[in-house]
Amino acid sequence: MNRRTQIVLKHGGAAATFVVAFLTVCAGPCRAQATGGSNYSGYTLLDVFEGHYNQWLDMVHQTHEEEQPDWMTPVFTVIPTLQQEIRTDYGFSFAPHGLQTFTYASKGTEIIPTENTEIILGNPSYVTKNLPADKNTSGWADWPFLFKYRLFSSPSDAGNYVLTFMLSSSFATGSNTFVSQNHDFFSPLIGFGKGIVTRYGEFDYQATIGPSVPDGQAGEIGTPVTWNSTFQYGNRFHIGEWTIPLWPEFETTWVSFPNGANRGQQQLYLLPGIIAGRFKLTQHTYFVLGVGYQFAATQARTFNHQWLVTMRIPFF
């Protein structure tokens, strides 16, 4: 059993352990049936499984490292490149009239199944809202998913650009009392970015733009268009014997409401942040930690300001 199979057993959980154990048990009978004896040295079912896994991991490494820019995923904006990581985010938001909203363990697992695609298997976050009048309520948010198809890209040492189509969705599985509007939402998005490598580090601009469309009552709820942008700088800073990869960034979120209850409204949010990583944990896994402070820059707003914390384990 080589190192990559050990990684499957370590991180795959009970399902992966069962699969490998099953294939191991079947390996002996398969040899005997194929050869009629015990001197057979050919492939087993476990070898086939391990071979496909190795091919997939090689594909992920190539598409992540050699076919697209090596940018860092921003604190808030969805990165237009393909990523593979386990991610958990936390938000602490403060709105007008003293409303406080705390969001725990949002995001989920990002997988690259094929060379040009990514699937984000989101998990519903747990949300707590607190009002000054001691009206506390909490529950689960809706269930999010996201699909990416990378149309064009070039690595950082070449063209240093990317163009991606995305489809984000949110299914109304959350607590109806305050999180969900009893509608599924779908957001077709275009993601793009351009980077420049200099002697002082790498600068890049990333963006996504698209509407959010409910599965009903669009005239009442509205179809807001959101444009997220990130201006990012990446470099390795040396502090004594320590080398720390840092990505300072500045993000903007502009929301326009062409219809619905907030028709004609424009909202703008600004977010300075910083991300540290990737710190290597094993041959194929890394650790990333980031923090940002997002605040409203317009009178029209859904919150005044919020702190955002993100933790990730990329694997490729």
C-alpha positions in Angstrom: 0.0 0.0 0.0 1.6 3.3 -1.1 1.4 6.7 0.5 -1.7 7.9 -1.5 -3.7 4.8 -0.4 -2.7 5.7 3.1 -4.1 9.2 2.6 -7.4 7.8 1.4 -7.6 5.7 4.6 -6.7 8.6 6.7 -9.0 11.2 5.3 -11.7 9.2 3.6 -13.5 8.2 6.7 -15.6 5.0 7.2 -16.7 4.8 3.6 -13.2 4.8 2.2 -12.0 2.3 4.8 -14.9 -0.1 3.9 -14.1 0.1 0.2 -10.4 -0.6 0.7 -11.1 -3.4 3.1 -13.6 -4.9 0.7 -11.2 -4.8 -2.2 -8.5 -6.3 0.0 -10.7 -9.2 1.0 -11.7 -9.8 -2.6 -8.1 -9.7 -3.9 -7.2 -13.2 -2.8 -10.1 -15.0 -4.4 -9.7 -12.9 -7.6 -6.0 -14.1 -7.8 -6.9 -17.7 -7.3 -9.8 -17.6 -9.8 -7.6 -15.9 -12.4 -4.6 -18.3 -12.1 -5.9 -21.5 -10.5 -3.0 -21.2 -8.1 -1.2 -19.0 -5.6 1.7 -17.8 -7.7 -0.2 -15.2 -9.6 1.4 -11.7 -9.5 -1.0 -9.7 -11.7 -3.4 -6.9 -10.8 -6.0 -7.1 -8.1 -9.2 -5.0 -7.6 -7.3 -3.0 -5.0 -4.6 -2.3 -7.7 -7.2 -1.1 -10.1 -8.8 1.2 -7.5 -5.5 2.6 -6.5 -4.5 3.2 -10.1 -7.6 5.2 -10.8 -7.1 7.2 -7.6 -3.5 8.0 -8.6 -4.6 9.1 -12.1 -7.2 11.4 -10.6 -4.8 12.9 -8.1 -2.2 13.5 -10.9 -5.0 15.2 -12.9 -6.0 17.5 -10.0 -2.3 18.5 -9.4 -1.8 19.3 -13.1 -5.0 21.3 -13.5 -4.4 23.2 -10.2 -0.7 23.9 -10.6 0.1 23.9 -14.4 -3.1 25.1 -16.2 -4.2 28.2 -14.2 -2.9 31.1 -12.1 -1.7 30.3 -8.6 -3.8 32.8 -6.8 -5.2 32.6 -3.3 -8.9 32.2 -2.7 -10.2 35.5 -1.3 -11.9 35.8 2.1 -15.3 36.5 0.6 -15.3 36.5 -3.3 -15.5 33.1 -5.1 -12.2 32.5 -6.9 -12.6 32.0 -10.6 -9.8 29.3 -10.7 -10.5 25.7 -9.8 -9.7 24.7 -6.2 -9.8 21.5 -4.1 -10.1 22.0 -0.4 -12.1 21.6 2.8 -13.2 25.0 4.0 -15.0 26.4 7.1 -15.9 30.0 7.5 -17.3 32.1 10.4 -19.1 35.5 10.3 -20.0 38.0 13.0 -22.3 40.6 11.6 -23.8 43.8 13.2 -26.8 45.4 11.6 -28.9 48.5 12.3 -31.2 48.6 15.3 -28.7 46.4 17.3 -29.3 43.2 15.4 -26.3 40.8 15.7 -26.0 37.8 13.4 -23.4 35.1 14.0 -22.8 32.4 11.3 -20.9 29.3 12.1 -19.2 26.7 9.9 -20.3 27.8 6.5 -18.8 26.6 3.1 -17.9 22.9 2.7 -15.8 20.7 0.4 -14.5 21.7 -3.0 -13.7 18.9 -5.4 -12.1 18.9 -8.9 -13.7 15.9 -10.6 -12.5 16.6 -14.1 -9.8 18.8 -15.7 -12.0 21.9 -16.3 -14.7 21.5 -13.6 -15.2 22.0 -9.9 -18.1 21.2 -7.6 -18.5 22.8 -4.2 -20.5 20.5 -1.9 -21.7 23.1 0.6 -22.9 22.5 4.1 -25.7 24.5 5.8 -24.3 26.9 8.3 -25.7 27.4 11.8 -27.0 31.0 12.3 -27.8 32.8 15.6 -29.6 36.2 15.6 -29.7 38.4 18.7 -31.9 41.5 19.2 -31.6 44.1 22.0 -35.1 43.2 23.2 -33.8 39.7 24.0 -35.5 38.1 21.0 -32.9 35.4 20.3 -33.4 32.9 17.6 -31.2 30.4 15.9 -31.3 27.6 13.3 -29.8 26.2 10.2 -29.3 28.2 7.0 -30.2 27.0 3.5 -28.1 24.3 1.7 -25.7 25.8 -0.9 -24.0 24.2 -3.9 -21.8 25.6 -6.7 -20.6 24.4 -10.0 -17.7 25.8 -12.0 -16.6 25.2 -15.6 -13.3 26.8 -16.5 -13.5 28.2 -20.0 -10.0 29.7 -20.5 -6.9 29.9 -18.3 -3.2 30.4 -18.3 -0.7 29.8 -15.4 1.0 32.7 -13.6 4.3 32.3 -15.5 2.5 32.7 -18.8 -0.7 34.7 -19.6 -1.8 34.7 -15.9 -5.6 34.9 -16.6 -8.8 32.9 -16.1 -12.4 33.0 -17.3 -15.0 30.7 -15.7 -18.7 30.0 -15.8 -20.3 29.3 -12.5 -23.8 28.2 -11.3 -24.5 28.8 -7.6 -27.6 27.5 -6.0 -29.2 27.6 -2.5 -32.0 25.2 -1.6 -34.7 26.2 1.0 -33.8 23.6 3.6 -33.1 26.2 6.4 -35.2 27.5 9.3 -38.2 29.2 7.8 -38.7 31.6 10.6 -35.7 33.8 9.8 -33.2 32.3 7.4 -35.0 30.9 4.4 -37.6 32.7 2.2 -39.1 29.4 1.3 -37.6 29.6 -2.2 -34.6 28.0 -4.0 -32.2 30.5 -5.5 -30.0 30.2 -8.6 -27.2 32.4 -9.6 -25.5 32.1 -13.0 -22.1 33.9 -12.7 -19.2 34.8 -14.8 -15.8 34.7 -13.0 -12.7 36.2 -14.4 -9.3 37.5 -13.3 -5.9 38.8 -14.4 -2.6 38.7 -12.6 0.8 40.3 -13.0 4.1 38.8 -11.6 6.7 41.4 -10.6 10.0 41.3 -8.7 8.0 42.5 -5.7 5.5 39.7 -5.8 2.3 38.9 -7.6 -0.7 41.3 -8.1 -4.0 40.0 -9.3 -7.6 41.1 -9.8 -10.5 38.6 -9.4 -14.2 39.2 -9.9 -17.6 37.5 -10.2 -20.8 39.0 -11.5 -24.3 37.7 -11.9 -28.0 37.8 -10.7 -29.7 35.9 -7.9 -33.0 34.4 -9.2 -35.6 32.8 -7.0 -37.7 29.9 -8.2 -40.9 32.0 -7.7 -42.2 35.5 -6.8 -39.3 37.1 -8.5 -41.2 40.4 -8.9 -41.7 40.6 -5.1 -38.4 39.2 -3.9 -36.3 40.7 -6.6 -33.3 39.5 -8.7 -30.4 41.5 -7.3 -27.2 41.6 -9.4 -23.9 41.3 -7.4 -20.5 42.2 -8.5 -17.7 41.0 -6.2 -14.1 42.2 -6.9 -10.8 41.4 -5.2 -7.5 43.3 -5.5 -4.8 41.0 -4.1 -1.1 41.0 -3.5 0.9 37.8 -2.8 4.5 37.4 -1.5 6.7 35.5 0.9 7.9 37.5 3.9 10.9 36.5 5.9 10.9 37.0 9.7 14.2 35.6 11.0 14.3 31.9 10.1 10.5 31.9 9.3 9.1 32.3 5.8 5.4 33.3 5.8 3.4 33.5 2.6 0.9 36.3 2.9 -1.9 37.6 0.7 -3.1 41.1 1.7 -6.3 42.0 -0.2 -9.0 44.5 -0.6 -12.5 43.3 -1.7 -15.6 45.2 -2.9 -19.2 43.9 -3.1 -21.6 46.0 -5.1 -25.3 45.0 -5.2 -27.9 46.5 -7.5 -31.7 45.8 -7.1 -33.4 46.3 -10.5 -36.8 45.1 -9.2 -38.5 43.7 -6.1 -39.1 45.4 -2.7 -35.7 47.2 -2.9 -36.1 48.3 -6.5 -33.6 51.1 -7.5 -31.4 50.5 -4.4 -27.6 50.3 -4.6 -25.4 48.8 -1.9 -21.6 48.8 -1.6 -19.5 46.9 0.9 -15.7 47.1 1.4 -13.5 44.5 2.9 -9.8 44.8 3.8 -8.3 41.4 4.7 -5.3 39.2 4.9 -4.7 35.5 4.2 -1.7 33.4 5.4 -0.8 30.2 3.5 -0.4 27.8 2.0 1.5 26.1 4.8 2.5 22.5 3.9 1.1 19.8 6.2 1.8 16.6 4.2 2.8 15.8 0.7 -0.6 16.7 -0.7 -2.3 18.8 2.0 -1.9 22.4 3.2 -3.3 24.9 5.7 -4.7 28.4 5.0 -6.0 31.0 7.5 -7.6 34.3 6.7 -9.5 37.2 8.3 -11.3 40.2 6.9 -13.4 43.1 8.1 -16.4 44.0 5.8 -18.3 47.3 6.2 -21.1 49.1 4.4 -20.1 52.2 2.4 -23.7 53.3 1.4 -26.7 54.4 3.3 -28.7 51.4 1.9 -27.4 48.3 3.6 -28.4 45.0 5.1 -25.7 45.2 7.8 -23.3 47.8 9.2 -20.2 45.7 9.5 -19.0 42.1 10.0 -15.8 40.2 10.9 -15.1 37.1 8.7 -12.7 34.3 9.5 -11.8 31.5 7.0 -9.9 28.2 7.6 -9.0 25.8 4.8 -7.2 22.6 4.1 -6.3 22.5 0.3 -5.4 19.0 -1.0 -4.0 18.4 -4.5 
